[in-house]
Every structure is written in C-alpha cells, then in structure tokens.
Amino acid sequence: MEKYLSLSGNHSSNKRSLEGLSAFRSLEELILDNNLLGDDLVLPGLPQLHTLTLNKNRITDLEYLLDHLAEVTPALEYLSLLGNVACPNELVSLEKDEEDYKRYRCFVLHKLPNLKFLDAQKVTRQEREEALVRGAFMKVVKPKASSGDLAASAFPEEHHYTPLPSASRELTSHRGVLGKCRYVYYGKNSEGNRFIRDDQL
C-alpha cells in the first residue's frame, strides 16, 4: 500500500479529485501544495496520516479546516499551511506580523494538540502549555460585512470617506483658529534627548 502521496502543483485539483484518496486508508504522508484548494476541502478518513502539507492554497477558514482535520486525521503530527490566508504571516499579507502568527500557532495547537511540527517549526513545550490555557481565545474573528459596507464597496466614488465634518468639506467654508501659547517647549527635559550628545547634534 502507498504510504506517501504528492499532488503538488496539480492546478486542476479540486474537491472531486481528492475523493480518490479514500482508497489510500494507510496513507502516512500527503503533500497537497499549490493546488488552489479552498475552504471546501474535504478529506476522507485517513487514520494513519501523520504528515500533511497544504502550502500555497486558498484556505481562509482556519477553524473549519482544523475541526475537519481533527475528525479525519487523528494521528496528524506535522501540518504546514504556509502561503494561505488562514496562516497569517508576511508571506501572505504585509499587514500581518509576528504576533498574528503566534496567535495562529496557539489556536492551531489548541485544536490539534498532538502536533509536533507546525509550518516547518517544531512545537515547543511553552507553546503547548499556552495553547492549553489560552488557545480557545486566540481565534481570529472576521467582522461580518453589513449592507452599508456592501453598498460602500459597490460605489466607492459616491461614498468617499473623510474624517472632516460634512460642513467643512468645501474650501471656502472653513473656519480657522488663531491663538497664543505662553509655554515654550525647549526640549531640555525630554527623555529622548538624554542619550544624544552635543557633538551628535
């Protein structure tokens, strides 16, 4: 029986093409990198699978994926989700940082406590302990789009955001304020200046 299977780079892969995996119940390693797989991913029961990589796919719903993997891959020890929106790091979005990735790891370990490696990094004892205590609270919740948000995204030119009150949008209708201040700041007592020498100015 096959113990290792790789479907990397098979862009025609979809939900239907993974149905054949049910014939490989003794599969131990499965590589599904770069297959355009999304949140509709459904794997058959693979009780001996210990390694699964889903790098560079289109997975966004982390909780659904982890619940599904906990059900169909009870022996899973190595999981990699790099390159998916569900795995928040700088590879996917410049808006994500190291703290986002730490929260992600904590949540994944809460859902899949038997993992030994996550995204090519060994799971530490400290991470495992934190997942037990805080993992359930590390879920990233996406705000649901309201009907007003949908209208604004459909007609961005009509709903241009400005922090100014509506009355002050016209150039001719502004009001200015002029005043005097008695206090003059010289910066001598500033904490930032205590490390700068005079010869550095």
Disulfide bonds with the S-S distance in Angstrom:
none
